[in-house]
Amino acid sequence: MSDAEGEVRDALAQREAGEDESDGERARDPTKKRKGAAEEPSVESAATKQKKKKTKKSKKHKHGAGEDGSDGNGAGRAYTVSIAVPGSIIGNAQSPELKAYLAGQIARACAVFRVDEIVVFREAAKARDALQGNEQDFAGAKRTDPSIFLARILQYVETPQYLRKFLFPKHVDLKNAGLLNPLDAPHHMRIDDESEYREGVVLERKIKEGRGSVANCGMRREVHLDRAIQPSVRVTVQLEPDSQSRKKPKGTVVSPDDPRRNAGLYWGYRVRLAESISEIFTKSSFGEEYDLTIGTSERGDDVHDGSIALPKFKHVIVVFGGLDGLEAAVEADESLSLTGDDTRDLFDYYLNTCKCQGSRTIRTEEAILISMAALEPKIRAAQLQ
C-alpha cells in the first residue's frame, strides 16, 4: 500500500472509530440570543419591528423541514444511499485548480441529495499503484494518483471546518482547497449552534483514568466524553441537554449513523476506495450488502418510463461511469466474466437518466446531478411501500 493511500485510509478509520472557531463565530446569526439571556426593555421604531419580523421569518425558514437534511417529520432514516464514481475523471481535468474544483462539485452534489457513501473506483484492473491492504488503512505522500486525490478532497470537504486543522496536515493535494465551495451540511456547525449531535476530535489532555476524554466539538468549551479514546480521532458526540450553557459540557460517543437513524439528520458521507468495479459491491461501509444496485448509461432504460418503480431497500448504490462509460470498466475488470455488452447484468436496474441529451457527452459531475434528481423521488417513494 502506498503512503498516499495510507493517509486517506487512516482518515476513514478515524471517522469509523469514533469553520475554525473564528469562522463559525463570524458566520453565526448576530440576532440570535444566548440561552438564558435577559430581555432588555427598549423603545422600537416601526422600521425596527419590521426588521425583527423579517429576521424571525428567515430563522424559521432556515430551520424548517428539509433544511437539516431530514424529511421534515422528525423520524429517523434507516436506509442509505451510496454512489460510485471512477477516479479517472480527475485525470481529465486540465489543471490542479480544475481538479480540486471538480472534486468539490461532486461533494456538493452528494450533500444536496443526501448521499451517505461515495465509492471511488478504478476502471483499469492493473491501474498504477493498485490498492492493497486493509479497507480502513488510509496515509500521505507528496504526489498521488487521481483516485487518491479525489478521495482526499472528498474527505476534506465533508469534514467540519473546525476539525480540519486537527485531521489534515498540509498536503499538495489540498493546495487549492480554498477554491472549494463549502457543503454547509447539518453537521457543519457554527460555534453557538444548538444541536443534539456534533462532530468532534479527541484532544490530548491529562485525564485521570476512568474519567473519559476531552474533545473539541466546535463549541466555546471543550466537551468531556464518556469514554477514553486516543487523541486525534474524529468522533460523533451526542451532547447532554443544555450543553452550550454549561461550564463543562458532557457528551456520549456514538456511531456516525446515529444522527441519521435516530433523528433523520443528514450527517455527511463516508469515502471508500475500490480497486475495480466489482469491488464496489463486495465491500460496504455499512456492514451489509447493497440490496439495490443501479447502473447509469446512455444504453440503459429511460428512468422516466412510468413502469420503473424501485422496490423498498436498505442500502442502494448508484454507479456512474467515466469518459468511456461503465461498459469500459466492466471490460477492464479481470475478475468479471462479463463483456461490455453484458454490463446490464451487473445491476438490478440499468438506467438512462437523460434520454434526450443535446450534447454528445454528459460529464460525470453533470450525470450525478441529473441522475440523483431523477432518482430521488423514486427513492423516497420506495420507502413508503
FENWOKA-V8951 format. One record per residue. N is the residue number from 0. RES is the residue in three letters. PHI is phi in whole degrees, -180 to 180 (999 if undefined). OMEGA is omega in degrees with one decimal (* if undefined). Layout:
N,RES,PHI,OMEGA / N,RES,PHI,OMEGA
This chain:
0,MET,999,-179.0 / 1,SER,-74,177.9 / 2,ASP,-60,-178.5 / 3,ALA,-62,179.4 / 4,GLU,-64,-179.4 / 5,GLY,-62,-178.4 / 6,GLU,-66,-179.9 / 7,VAL,-67,-178.5 / 8,ARG,-70,176.0 / 9,ASP,-62,178.7 / 10,ALA,-63,178.1 / 11,LEU,-67,-179.3 / 12,ALA,-63,178.1 / 13,GLN,-64,178.9 / 14,ARG,-64,-179.9 / 15,GLU,-69,-178.8 / 16,ALA,-67,-177.9 / 17,GLY,-125,* / 18,GLU,999,167.6 / 19,ASP,-6,-176.0 / 20,GLU,-60,-179.3 / 21,SER,-66,178.6 / 22,ASP,-64,-179.0 / 23,GLY,-65,-178.7 / 24,GLU,-66,179.2 / 25,ARG,-69,-172.6 / 26,ALA,-84,-174.5 / 27,ARG,-68,-177.3 / 28,ASP,-70,-177.8 / 29,PRO,-68,-179.4 / 30,THR,-87,-176.4 / 31,LYS,-80,-179.1 / 32,LYS,-87,176.1 / 33,ARG,-69,-177.1 / 34,LYS,-61,178.5 / 35,GLY,89,-179.5 / 36,ALA,-70,-178.1 / 37,ALA,-77,177.2 / 38,GLU,-78,178.6 / 39,GLU,-103,179.2 / 40,PRO,-65,178.9 / 41,SER,-155,176.0 / 42,VAL,-99,-174.1 / 43,GLU,-110,174.5 / 44,SER,-79,177.7 / 45,ALA,-61,-179.9 / 46,ALA,-66,179.4 / 47,THR,-65,178.9 / 48,LYS,-62,179.5 / 49,GLN,-64,179.1 / 50,LYS,-63,178.3 / 51,LYS,-66,179.0 / 52,LYS,-62,178.9 / 53,LYS,-66,-179.6 / 54,THR,-63,179.4 / 55,LYS,-62,179.7 / 56,LYS,-64,-178.0 / 57,SER,-68,178.2 / 58,LYS,-66,177.7 / 59,LYS,-64,178.6 / 60,HIS,-66,-178.3 / 61,LYS,-60,-177.1 / 62,HIS,-104,-179.2 / 63,GLY,-78,-177.6 / 64,ALA,-59,175.5 / 65,GLY,91,-178.3 / 66,GLU,-71,176.9 / 67,ASP,-98,179.6 / 68,GLY,82,179.5 / 69,SER,-95,176.8 / 70,ASP,-83,177.0 / 71,GLY,89,-178.9 / 72,ASN,-108,177.1 / 73,GLY,77,-179.2 / 74,ALA,-85,177.7 / 75,GLY,-73,178.0 / 76,ARG,-122,-176.2 / 77,ALA,-86,-175.2 / 78,TYR,-84,177.9 / 79,THR,-126,177.8 / 80,VAL,-123,178.7 / 81,SER,-122,170.7 / 82,ILE,-131,175.6 / 83,ALA,-128,180.0 / 84,VAL,-133,178.1 / 85,PRO,-79,178.5 / 86,GLY,-67,-177.0 / 87,SER,-64,-178.9 / 88,ILE,-65,177.9 / 89,ILE,-68,-178.7 / 90,GLY,-66,-179.8 / 91,ASN,-84,178.2 / 92,ALA,-76,-169.4 / 93,GLN,-84,-177.3 / 94,SER,-149,178.0 / 95,PRO,-58,179.4 / 96,GLU,-65,179.6 / 97,LEU,-69,176.8 / 98,LYS,-61,-179.3 / 99,ALA,-65,-177.9 / 100,TYR,-66,177.3 / 101,LEU,-62,177.4 / 102,ALA,-61,178.4 / 103,GLY,-66,176.6 / 104,GLN,-63,178.9 / 105,ILE,-65,178.8 / 106,ALA,-61,179.6 / 107,ARG,-62,-179.7 / 108,ALA,-60,-179.2 / 109,CYS,-68,178.4 / 110,ALA,-68,-179.5 / 111,VAL,-59,-177.2 / 112,PHE,-101,171.6 / 113,ARG,55,176.6 / 114,VAL,-78,-175.1 / 115,ASP,-94,-178.4 / 116,GLU,-151,173.9 / 117,ILE,-119,177.1 / 118,VAL,-104,176.5 / 119,VAL,-100,-176.1 / 120,PHE,-118,178.0 / 121,ARG,-96,-178.5 / 122,GLU,-82,-177.8 / 123,ALA,-98,-177.6 / 124,ALA,-66,-178.0 / 125,LYS,-110,-178.9 / 126,ALA,-63,179.4 / 127,ARG,-60,-178.3 / 128,ASP,56,-177.8 / 129,ALA,-53,-177.7 / 130,LEU,-66,176.5 / 131,GLN,-142,171.6 / 132,GLY,83,-173.7 / 133,ASN,-66,-178.1 / 134,GLU,-62,-174.6 / 135,GLN,-99,-178.8 / 136,ASP,-92,-178.4 / 137,PHE,-115,174.9 / 138,ALA,-150,-165.7 / 139,GLY,-139,174.5 / 140,ALA,-149,-177.7 / 141,LYS,-73,-179.6 / 142,ARG,-128,-178.9 / 143,THR,-135,179.3 / 144,ASP,-82,-174.9 / 145,PRO,-57,-178.3 / 146,SER,-65,178.8 / 147,ILE,-67,178.9 / 148,PHE,-59,-178.7 / 149,LEU,-62,-179.2 / 150,ALA,-62,-178.9 / 151,ARG,-66,179.1 / 152,ILE,-64,179.1 / 153,LEU,-61,177.8 / 154,GLN,-64,-176.9 / 155,TYR,-61,-177.1 / 156,VAL,-67,-178.6 / 157,GLU,-71,-176.6 / 158,THR,-75,176.1 / 159,PRO,-53,-172.6 / 160,GLN,-57,-175.0 / 161,TYR,-73,179.6 / 162,LEU,-99,-170.3 / 163,ARG,-63,-177.7 / 164,LYS,-67,177.9 / 165,PHE,-86,-169.6 / 166,LEU,-105,-176.2 / 167,PHE,-125,173.9 / 168,PRO,-69,179.7 / 169,LYS,-60,-178.5 / 170,HIS,-151,-177.8 / 171,VAL,-61,179.3 / 172,ASP,-65,-177.4 / 173,LEU,-99,-177.3 / 174,LYS,-58,-176.7 / 175,ASN,-105,-179.1 / 176,ALA,-62,179.3 / 177,GLY,-66,179.0 / 178,LEU,-82,-172.4 / 179,LEU,-78,174.2 / 180,ASN,-75,-179.6 / 181,PRO,-69,177.0 / 182,LEU,-73,-175.4 / 183,ASP,53,179.1 / 184,ALA,-78,-176.6 / 185,PRO,-57,-178.8 / 186,HIS,-86,174.0 / 187,HIS,-91,-172.3 / 188,MET,-81,166.3 / 189,ARG,-82,-170.5 / 190,ILE,-63,-177.3 / 191,ASP,-106,177.2 / 192,ASP,-63,177.2 / 193,GLU,-100,-178.8 / 194,SER,-155,177.9 / 195,GLU,-69,-177.7 / 196,TYR,-120,173.2 / 197,ARG,-149,172.1 / 198,GLU,-91,-179.3 / 199,GLY,-146,174.8 / 200,VAL,-130,-178.0 / 201,VAL,-72,-177.5 / 202,LEU,-99,177.9 / 203,GLU,-87,-179.2 / 204,ARG,-131,176.6 / 205,LYS,-81,-178.6 / 206,ILE,-121,178.1 / 207,LYS,-63,-178.7 / 208,GLU,-58,-179.0 / 209,GLY,88,-178.9 / 210,ARG,-100,178.1 / 211,GLY,81,179.7 / 212,SER,-149,-176.3 / 213,VAL,-123,-178.1 / 214,ALA,-133,170.3 / 215,ASN,-91,-179.3 / 216,CYS,-111,178.7 / 217,GLY,75,178.6 / 218,MET,-103,-179.7 / 219,ARG,-71,179.2 / 220,ARG,-125,177.3 / 221,GLU,-71,-176.3 / 222,VAL,-105,177.9 / 223,HIS,-88,-175.6 / 224,LEU,-94,-174.7 / 225,ASP,-81,-178.0 / 226,ARG,-142,179.1 / 227,ALA,-85,180.0 / 228,ILE,-132,-177.9 / 229,GLN,-64,-177.8 / 230,PRO,-62,176.2 / 231,SER,71,176.2 / 232,VAL,-97,177.5 / 233,ARG,-78,-177.6 / 234,VAL,-135,170.5 / 235,THR,-101,-172.4 / 236,VAL,-120,171.5 / 237,GLN,-97,-173.9 / 238,LEU,-83,172.7 / 239,GLU,-73,-178.7 / 240,PRO,-55,177.2 / 241,ASP,60,-178.1 / 242,SER,-65,-178.5 / 243,GLN,-62,-176.0 / 244,SER,-95,-178.5 / 245,ARG,-88,176.8 / 246,LYS,-73,178.5 / 247,LYS,-127,179.3 / 248,PRO,-62,179.3 / 249,LYS,-125,-179.8 / 250,GLY,-153,179.3 / 251,THR,-114,177.4 / 252,VAL,-75,-177.8 / 253,VAL,-129,176.8 / 254,SER,-69,175.0 / 255,PRO,-60,179.6 / 256,ASP,-85,-175.6 / 257,ASP,-60,178.6 / 258,PRO,-59,177.9 / 259,ARG,-73,-174.9 / 260,ARG,-69,-173.5 / 261,ASN,-94,-175.4 / 262,ALA,-118,-179.7 / 263,GLY,74,-178.5 / 264,LEU,-79,170.3 / 265,TYR,-83,-171.3 / 266,TRP,-123,176.2 / 267,GLY,82,-177.5 / 268,TYR,-128,171.9 / 269,ARG,-99,179.3 / 270,VAL,-120,179.9 / 271,ARG,-136,176.5 / 272,LEU,-101,176.9 / 273,ALA,-128,-176.2 / 274,GLU,-74,-179.0 / 275,SER,-154,-179.1 / 276,ILE,-67,-179.9 / 277,SER,-69,-178.8 / 278,GLU,-72,175.8 / 279,ILE,-56,-171.0 / 280,PHE,-91,-174.0 / 281,THR,-91,-179.0 / 282,LYS,-133,-179.5 / 283,SER,-114,178.4 / 284,SER,-76,-172.0 / 285,PHE,-109,175.6 / 286,GLY,77,178.4 / 287,GLU,-134,179.2 / 288,GLU,-73,173.0 / 289,TYR,-73,-179.9 / 290,ASP,-95,173.9 / 291,LEU,-147,-179.3 / 292,THR,-121,-177.5 / 293,ILE,-130,174.3 / 294,GLY,-105,179.9 / 295,THR,-116,-178.1 / 296,SER,-164,174.5 / 297,GLU,-67,178.2 / 298,ARG,-93,-177.6 / 299,GLY,-84,178.3 / 300,ASP,-78,-178.8 / 301,ASP,-65,-177.5 / 302,VAL,-63,-178.0 / 303,HIS,-88,173.7 / 304,ASP,-63,-175.9 / 305,GLY,-61,-178.3 / 306,SER,-82,-178.0 / 307,ILE,-89,176.7 / 308,ALA,-133,-177.3 / 309,LEU,-78,175.3 / 310,PRO,-77,176.4 / 311,LYS,-66,-174.6 / 312,PHE,-145,173.0 / 313,LYS,-105,-178.2 / 314,HIS,-138,177.8 / 315,VAL,-111,174.1 / 316,ILE,-130,178.6 / 317,VAL,-112,-172.9 / 318,VAL,-109,-179.5 / 319,PHE,-114,178.3 / 320,GLY,-93,178.4 / 321,GLY,-97,-176.1 / 322,LEU,-60,-178.4 / 323,ASP,-100,176.6 / 324,GLY,83,-179.9 / 325,LEU,-66,-177.8 / 326,GLU,-59,179.6 / 327,ALA,-66,179.4 / 328,ALA,-68,178.1 / 329,VAL,-67,178.7 / 330,GLU,-60,-175.3 / 331,ALA,-81,-176.7 / 332,ASP,-85,-176.4 / 333,GLU,-71,-179.5 / 334,SER,-81,178.9 / 335,LEU,-100,177.5 / 336,SER,-97,-178.0 / 337,LEU,-107,171.1 / 338,THR,-100,179.1 / 339,GLY,-58,-179.8 / 340,ASP,-70,-178.9 / 341,ASP,-98,-174.9 / 342,THR,-54,179.5 / 343,ARG,-54,-176.5 / 344,ASP,-69,-178.8 / 345,LEU,-80,-172.8 / 346,PHE,-124,172.9 / 347,ASP,-72,177.3 / 348,TYR,-133,178.9 / 349,TYR,-125,-164.3 / 350,LEU,-121,169.4 / 351,ASN,-103,-174.1 / 352,THR,-95,177.1 / 353,CYS,-144,-170.9 / 354,LYS,-64,-174.1 / 355,CYS,-109,-177.5 / 356,GLN,-75,-179.0 / 357,GLY,-94,177.2 / 358,SER,-112,179.4 / 359,ARG,-65,-178.3 / 360,THR,-131,172.6 / 361,ILE,-118,-178.6 / 362,ARG,-68,-175.4 / 363,THR,-60,179.3 / 364,GLU,-64,175.0 / 365,GLU,-74,-179.3 / 366,ALA,-62,179.0 / 367,ILE,-63,179.7 / 368,LEU,-63,-178.5 / 369,ILE,-63,-174.8 / 370,SER,-69,-178.3 / 371,MET,-68,175.5 / 372,ALA,-66,179.6 / 373,ALA,-75,-174.8 / 374,LEU,-87,-174.1 / 375,GLU,-56,177.7 / 376,PRO,-65,177.6 / 377,LYS,-71,177.6 / 378,ILE,-65,179.8 / 379,ARG,-70,179.3 / 380,ALA,-64,-179.6 / 381,ALA,-63,-178.5 / 382,GLN,-78,179.3 / 383,LEU,-89,-178.8 / 384,GLN,-73,*
